[in-house]
Amino acid sequence: MTHKELVKACLDYLSLLPSSCFRKVLGGLGTRGFLDVEGCYKGRFYAFECKTGTGRLTACQRARIEAIRKAGGVALEIRCIEDLHEMFKGENPQIELF
């Protein structure tokens, strides 16, 4: 699975959570460290960095994850859709892995 495919799969999965709002973060000049997907679910902020293969978090991404956690949000590195499924299992019984 490519990075682009993993991000899309995550967004597709997250769109099935009731009362949630997630989006792909568009990178650009001056946006170093921002994670791939962010949004809100049940009043809590979530952010996910998708990595495939041997991809590793940058120092800026690690710092961003730590800052989000310190602020009370949830931030994770996602390597496969099962990572999201594990986090949100039981939240919507209609969600099944593809």
Long-range contacts (C-beta under 8 A, 24 or more apart in sequence): 1-52, 1-80, 2-52, 3-50, 3-51, 3-52, 3-55, 6-50, 6-52, 6-78, 6-80, 6-81, 7-36, 7-37, 7-50, 9-81, 9-98, 10-36, 10-37, 10-48, 10-50, 10-78, 10-81, 10-84, 11-37, 13-81, 13-84, 13-85, 13-88, 13-95, 14-39, 14-41, 14-84, 16-92, 16-94, 16-95, 17-41, 17-88, 17-91, 17-92, 17-95, 18-91, 18-92, 22-46, 32-58, 32-60, 33-58, 33-60, 33-61, 33-63, 33-64, 34-64, 35-61, 35-64, 35-65, 35-75, 37-78, 44-72, 44-73, 44-74, 45-71, 45-72, 45-73, 45-74, 46-73, 46-74, 46-75, 47-73, 47-74, 47-75, 47-76, 48-75, 48-76, 48-77, 48-78, 48-84, 49-75, 49-76, 49-77, 49-78, 50-77, 50-78, 50-79, 51-77, 51-78, 51-79, 52-79
